[in-house]
Amino acid sequence: MLVIVVTGATGNVGRPLMELLGDKAVGVSRPRVDLARPETLEPVLEGAEALFLLFAGDLLGPDTDIASVLDVAKSSGVQRVVLLSSQGAGTRPGMTPHSRLASFEQVVRQSSLEWTILRPSGFFANAYAWAGGVAAAPFADVALPFVDPSDIAAVAAVALQGGHEGRTYVLTGPEAMTPRERAKALSLPFVEQSEEEARAQMSQFMPPPVVDGTLTILGSPTPEEQQVSDHVEQVTGRKATRFADWAARNAEAF
């Protein structure tokens, strides 16, 4: 039976991915497996054919050696890797943290493994920050095509089982929406933050370079970052989830 190891198995993408893969999946997360210490992967990769790689937080720092992670995967018999990157790795490869993911992409492409790279836009799940009952965000009328993490998982589930080698997929929702429109879909009152207010809030859980990069995309997106991609539908055979449908599915959280 095909065995697929999923890193970040408890996250917004990892959880639905585990559900989609069912008994094919072996889920791992910190502290059991730490991608900053590739040797911790070895015990869980035995018998695995494919590996889903997710790097976030401090794993995007200089101490993470993705080449060593791939070496461990290859020596364990893994044939296929799917890397969760970001849209910004293509549109802003010189900006933190996308520059780090862009460098990870390069290493994956140069490896001898079969590879697929996923570049999602912002996540619908970012709206959980509004669970207190008020939607507060900067740049109220700047539209971006955020994506349902479950759609990212659906694409990953297909790619991990083969047939999408050497492909890079940009994953977005089916429409670009503004923060004001997303708040309306959730039936929440909306408060537009100043850029300074948003920076102060984000700085509580993001390092300054990541805050800068995030605000730049939210406030001054490139045409490419505002463009809707059909890659979710190409890979899964169904249209990407609408934010209104995600909001209805998660209404209890708000």
PLY file of the C-alpha trace (Angstrom):
ply
format ascii 1.0
element vertex 254
property float x
property float y
property float z
element edge 253
property int vertex1
property int vertex2
end_header
0.00 0.00 0.00
1.14 3.52 -0.80
2.48 5.27 2.31
2.60 9.08 2.41
4.25 11.04 5.22
2.63 14.40 5.98
4.60 17.01 7.90
2.64 19.73 9.67
-0.18 17.22 10.07
-2.03 19.25 12.71
-2.17 22.51 10.72
-4.75 24.17 8.48
-3.59 22.18 5.44
-2.25 19.10 7.21
-5.50 18.18 8.97
-7.70 18.02 5.85
-4.86 16.38 3.93
-4.69 13.59 6.50
-8.45 13.09 6.18
-8.28 12.91 2.39
-5.40 10.42 2.36
-6.96 8.19 5.02
-4.99 5.07 5.83
-2.29 5.99 3.31
-1.13 8.86 5.54
1.41 8.97 8.35
1.10 12.35 10.04
3.99 13.97 11.88
4.53 17.26 13.63
6.76 18.83 16.23
8.26 17.79 18.57
8.23 14.22 17.28
9.67 15.27 13.93
11.57 18.53 13.49
12.57 19.44 9.95
15.37 21.57 11.42
16.84 18.21 12.49
16.41 16.04 9.39
17.57 12.89 11.17
14.30 12.90 13.13
12.50 12.09 9.87
14.27 8.77 9.36
12.13 6.58 11.66
8.83 7.71 10.09
9.95 7.48 6.45
10.51 3.74 6.44
8.35 2.29 3.67
7.10 5.71 2.52
6.85 6.57 -1.16
5.87 10.22 -0.90
6.48 13.16 1.43
4.49 16.37 1.97
6.79 19.15 3.14
5.56 22.20 5.02
7.99 24.79 6.42
6.64 27.61 8.56
7.70 29.92 11.38
11.27 29.42 12.51
11.70 26.63 9.93
11.99 29.44 7.37
15.12 30.65 9.14
18.75 30.09 8.14
19.15 26.94 10.25
16.82 24.84 8.10
18.72 22.75 5.55
16.17 21.45 3.05
18.89 19.67 1.06
19.57 17.47 4.08
15.84 16.82 4.48
15.70 15.64 0.87
18.81 13.52 1.32
17.17 11.74 4.26
14.04 11.24 2.18
15.95 9.75 -0.74
18.03 7.46 1.43
14.80 6.21 3.06
13.30 5.27 -0.31
10.97 8.24 -0.84
10.35 8.81 -4.53
8.08 11.84 -4.56
7.91 15.14 -2.66
5.24 17.86 -2.64
6.43 21.20 -1.25
3.99 23.74 0.16
5.51 27.08 -0.86
3.74 30.42 -1.37
2.52 32.53 -4.26
5.00 35.16 -3.14
7.90 32.83 -3.93
7.02 33.47 -7.56
5.86 37.07 -7.42
8.28 38.42 -4.78
11.22 36.00 -4.58
13.46 38.65 -3.01
11.14 39.46 -0.10
11.10 37.76 3.31
9.75 35.12 3.92
9.09 34.29 0.28
12.79 34.46 -0.55
13.43 31.52 1.74
10.66 29.48 0.16
11.97 30.41 -3.29
15.36 28.98 -2.31
13.66 25.81 -1.01
11.87 25.49 -4.34
15.19 25.67 -6.18
16.68 22.87 -4.08
13.60 20.69 -4.63
13.73 21.24 -8.39
17.40 20.29 -8.50
16.88 17.08 -6.53
16.54 13.68 -8.16
13.13 13.19 -6.56
9.84 13.55 -8.40
8.51 16.91 -7.25
5.45 19.14 -7.27
5.38 22.67 -5.83
2.23 24.34 -4.51
2.06 28.14 -4.33
-1.10 29.19 -2.47
-2.29 32.73 -1.99
-3.52 33.91 1.41
-5.67 31.48 3.40
-9.39 31.83 4.12
-8.46 30.61 7.59
-6.75 33.96 8.29
-10.28 35.17 9.02
-10.22 33.19 12.29
-8.45 36.28 13.65
-11.93 37.86 13.53
-13.50 35.21 15.77
-13.95 37.81 18.51
-16.89 39.23 16.59
-15.35 42.20 14.75
-13.48 42.08 11.45
-10.55 44.49 11.64
-8.16 44.74 8.70
-6.18 47.30 6.72
-6.68 48.10 3.03
-10.44 47.53 3.20
-11.07 47.67 -0.53
-8.05 45.86 -1.96
-9.17 42.53 -3.42
-7.13 39.33 -3.31
-8.13 35.76 -4.29
-7.53 33.96 -0.99
-7.89 30.16 -0.97
-9.51 27.51 1.22
-6.79 25.44 2.96
-8.93 22.37 2.25
-8.49 23.08 -1.48
-4.73 23.18 -1.00
-4.99 19.83 0.77
-7.09 18.43 -2.08
-4.46 19.39 -4.65
-1.68 18.00 -2.45
-3.55 14.71 -2.01
-3.72 14.23 -5.77
-0.12 15.28 -6.42
1.27 13.02 -3.69
-0.16 10.00 -5.47
1.68 10.75 -8.71
1.12 12.17 -12.16
2.01 15.79 -11.43
5.79 15.64 -11.43
7.69 18.76 -12.42
4.63 21.00 -11.97
4.23 24.24 -10.03
0.64 25.13 -9.18
-0.64 28.54 -8.08
-3.65 27.97 -5.82
-6.28 30.66 -5.32
-9.97 30.90 -4.62
-12.45 31.47 -7.48
-12.73 35.22 -6.93
-10.78 38.15 -5.56
-12.44 39.67 -2.51
-11.72 42.64 -0.28
-11.53 42.44 3.52
-14.78 44.40 3.64
-16.47 41.81 1.42
-15.14 38.88 3.46
-16.45 40.51 6.66
-19.88 40.89 5.03
-19.88 37.20 4.05
-19.28 36.38 7.72
-21.99 38.84 8.86
-19.42 40.68 10.96
-19.05 44.43 11.50
-15.99 45.75 9.72
-13.40 48.20 11.06
-10.67 49.40 8.73
-7.30 49.54 10.45
-4.60 51.98 9.57
-1.40 50.43 8.31
0.24 51.36 11.62
-2.51 49.63 13.63
-2.23 46.50 11.51
1.55 46.53 11.87
1.30 46.72 15.65
-1.15 43.81 15.74
0.86 41.60 13.37
4.09 42.35 15.19
2.75 40.46 18.21
3.20 37.17 16.36
5.32 37.90 13.26
8.92 39.10 12.91
9.28 42.59 11.37
10.40 41.47 7.87
7.38 39.16 7.58
5.06 41.94 8.73
6.54 44.26 6.10
6.12 41.67 3.35
2.57 40.81 4.35
1.45 44.44 4.46
3.05 45.11 1.08
1.08 42.32 -0.57
-2.17 43.24 1.20
-1.87 46.90 0.32
-0.07 46.92 -3.02
-0.59 43.56 -4.72
0.78 42.97 -8.18
-1.65 42.12 -11.00
-0.44 38.53 -10.79
-1.26 38.40 -7.07
-4.80 39.58 -7.81
-5.35 37.10 -10.62
-7.55 34.05 -10.11
-5.90 30.72 -10.97
-7.77 27.63 -12.16
-5.14 25.18 -10.94
-7.35 23.85 -8.12
-9.91 22.81 -10.71
-7.27 21.50 -13.12
-5.87 19.12 -10.53
-8.96 18.12 -8.55
-11.63 18.28 -11.23
-13.83 20.62 -9.19
-13.98 24.38 -8.81
-12.18 26.10 -5.96
-14.29 26.81 -2.87
-15.99 30.18 -2.61
-15.32 32.22 0.53
-19.07 32.41 1.19
-19.21 28.61 1.30
-16.20 28.44 3.62
-17.84 31.07 5.85
-21.07 29.05 6.03
-19.13 25.90 6.86
-17.27 27.65 9.68
-19.99 29.98 10.94
-19.88 28.56 14.48
-16.32 29.86 14.90
-17.57 33.42 14.54
0 1
1 2
2 3
3 4
4 5
5 6
6 7
7 8
8 9
9 10
10 11
11 12
12 13
13 14
14 15
15 16
16 17
17 18
18 19
19 20
20 21
21 22
22 23
23 24
24 25
25 26
26 27
27 28
28 29
29 30
30 31
31 32
32 33
33 34
34 35
35 36
36 37
37 38
38 39
39 40
40 41
41 42
42 43
43 44
44 45
45 46
46 47
47 48
48 49
49 50
50 51
51 52
52 53
53 54
54 55
55 56
56 57
57 58
58 59
59 60
60 61
61 62
62 63
63 64
64 65
65 66
66 67
67 68
68 69
69 70
70 71
71 72
72 73
73 74
74 75
75 76
76 77
77 78
78 79
79 80
80 81
81 82
82 83
83 84
84 85
85 86
86 87
87 88
88 89
89 90
90 91
91 92
92 93
93 94
94 95
95 96
96 97
97 98
98 99
99 100
100 101
101 102
102 103
103 104
104 105
105 106
106 107
107 108
108 109
109 110
110 111
111 112
112 113
113 114
114 115
115 116
116 117
117 118
118 119
119 120
120 121
121 122
122 123
123 124
124 125
125 126
126 127
127 128
128 129
129 130
130 131
131 132
132 133
133 134
134 135
135 136
136 137
137 138
138 139
139 140
140 141
141 142
142 143
143 144
144 145
145 146
146 147
147 148
148 149
149 150
150 151
151 152
152 153
153 154
154 155
155 156
156 157
157 158
158 159
159 160
160 161
161 162
162 163
163 164
164 165
165 166
166 167
167 168
168 169
169 170
170 171
171 172
172 173
173 174
174 175
175 176
176 177
177 178
178 179
179 180
180 181
181 182
182 183
183 184
184 185
185 186
186 187
187 188
188 189
189 190
190 191
191 192
192 193
193 194
194 195
195 196
196 197
197 198
198 199
199 200
200 201
201 202
202 203
203 204
204 205
205 206
206 207
207 208
208 209
209 210
210 211
211 212
212 213
213 214
214 215
215 216
216 217
217 218
218 219
219 220
220 221
221 222
222 223
223 224
224 225
225 226
226 227
227 228
228 229
229 230
230 231
231 232
232 233
233 234
234 235
235 236
236 237
237 238
238 239
239 240
240 241
241 242
242 243
243 244
244 245
245 246
246 247
247 248
248 249
249 250
250 251
251 252
252 253
